[in-house]
């Protein structure tokens, strides 16, 4: 579709035959970019997602790719190019994406009928962590729950005949046995990891010994990666402050005019090695939201502490824009673990001492937990997601998470608050 659009509109107006090589470069660049964007947004993941989610991901991939190609064409041909045909292309692709997603999803589901599923868990909290499994009705037909099993031989008999096994919280011996059972029998196995499992994922194989030994250590990013990450933070935050300055100005004026209170909200947060810094945000809550001195998370869109203006700027994440200054100063990074308040982090660590392992690297504006979790994701899951990022930090992973962030910006469930009456997302 892109090639047809370019050849029929742009080729005669902006390119001449001598520029055919440039056109071929654009075709190749479009193909590569679209492939990378589709992978970033899991645009063709049929098994666990709704057709509407796939359509959204595909359209987002195509819009971003078309936007990049339009910018490249400006630089390549050194003349303004009309963006309207590319916008029309995206509209046509939207119709095709809707048709393809619905058809492909129905076809996939008909070929992969509900899996007879058994859930194995230790306590109610472990079962709660798996509640989303039961909601994927087109994939899992949960027929049995097994709580706190003790004997593996008895457990193996109980899971016979099931096509999928979902495990959370049981002891390591049983989990290892179930993992081997799944491999031997071809049964699908889904395991909610322990913190130790994720730490081991980041271990290194020691080749100096004739036995299998894994080395576990604190995160040690290479100097080259740290240099590139800091340089990237500086460049992106500086450009962001300049490019978004009109929007920042409008947001600031709106917040100020609503109740004439403070424009910015300064709040102490934790970053690498428990260093404290004051994060900057546009104020979205009433001035007296924490007059009782209790640090609290938002309870969502019905939180009466949030002003009407605050609801709007939170929905579009405009309240986060002043953090670009924090990134430029080096207080935090663009990508990293979620920045928690010291008081709330201390409460989490009372129940889960390992929560502090997130502070091996700088806190980030976005990150694994921010993209794949929610505002009200419990601290145990936040920790595991942040450790997954720490295990595989790289320039490529940072770029992937930055683009993945765009997908969740307009997803309402990603900003869901905690339950009313609570101050943290504690279990």
BELDAGI-V678226 format. One line per field, one symbol per residue. ss: DSSP state (H for helix, E for strand, C for the rest). phi: phi as a letter, one per 20 degrees, with the letter a starting at -180 (. if undefined). burial: # if it has 24 or more other C-alpha atoms within 12 Angstrom, else .. A space follows every 50 residues. Layout:
# BELDAGI-V678226
ss: ???
phi: ???
burial: ???
This chain:
# BELDAGI-V678226
ss: CHHHHHHHHHHHHHCCHHHHHHHHHHHHHHHHHHHHHHHHCCCCCCCCCC HHHHHHHHHHHHHHHHHHHHHHHHHHHCCCCCCHHHHHHHHHHHHHHHHH HHHHHHHHHHHCCCEEEEEEECCHHHHHHCHHHHHCCCCEEEEEEEECCC CHHHHHHHCCCCCEEEEECCCHHHHHHHHHHHHHHCCEEEEECCHHHHHH HCCEEECCCCCCEEECCCCCCCHHHHHHHHHHHHHHHHHHHHHCHHHHHH HHHHHHHHHCCCCEEEEEEECHHHCEEEEEEECCECCCCCCCCCCCCCCC CCCCCECHHHHHHHHCCHHHCCHHHHHHHCCCEEECECCCCHHHHHHHHH HCHHHHHHHHCCEEEECHHHHHCCCCCCHHHHHHHHHHHHHCCCHHHHHH HHHHHHHHCCCHHHHCCCCCCCCCCCC
phi: .fffgffedfgfedcdffegffffffffffffffffffffelfceefcdf fffffgfffffffffffffffffgffdlbfdfegffffgffffgffffff ffffffffffecfgefdcddbecffffffdffffeeffdddfdbdcdlfc dfffffffefneebcdcbnfffffffffffffffenffdccffegfffff fefdfeeededfcdddbfgcffgfffffffffgffffffffffegfffff ffffffffclegfddebfcdcglmfebeedbffddfgefcfenefbefeo fefffefgfgfffffdmffegffgfffffnfbdfdrffeefgffffffff ebgfgfffefcffcfcrfffeddcgdgffffggffffffgfcgaffffff fffffgfegdefffdgeffgnddceff
burial: .#..##...##..##.......#..##..#..##.###.#####.##### ####################..#...#...#...##..##..##..##.. #..##..##.....########...##.##..##...#####..#####. .#..##..#..##########..##..##.##....#########..##. .##...............#.........##.###.###.##......#.. ##.###......###.#.####.#..###########.......###### #.#.###.###.###.############.#############.##..#.. ...##########################################..### #########....#####....#####
